[in-house]
Amino acid sequence: MIELGTVLELLALVVGVLAAIETYRAVKVKPRPVWEDDPKLKPRNMAEHAFGTVMAREAANFWSGRHAVKAAIYGLLATGLAAFAWIAKS
């Protein structure tokens, strides 16, 4: 039968990989102005272009932050599981 410590170690590994994936996603978020998806919304002047660019960066920061928070939570869980695995094995 598999020991509890071994199960916790495997769970810590899986959760650690999830943390790494979310960290990667947080880094890879790129700002995309709306006119890249819908050409009808192309800016007509420099002010519209600047506003659209700022809005795209704000959205990218929001989504990057959400991925970073998930990565931090997964990292915390992985650390806790690894600590419990160490306690269970000793």
Sequence and secondary structure as in RCSB ss.txt:
>XXXX:A:sequence
MIELGTVLELLALVVGVLAAIETYRAVKVKPRPVWEDDPKLKPRNMAEHAFGTVMAREAANFWSGRHAVKAAIYG
LLATGLAAFAWIAKS
>XXXX:A:secstr
   HHHHHHHHHHHHHHHHHHHHHHHHH     HHHH GGG  SSHHHHHHHHHHHHHHHHHHHHHHHHHHHHHH
HHHHHHHHHHHHHH 
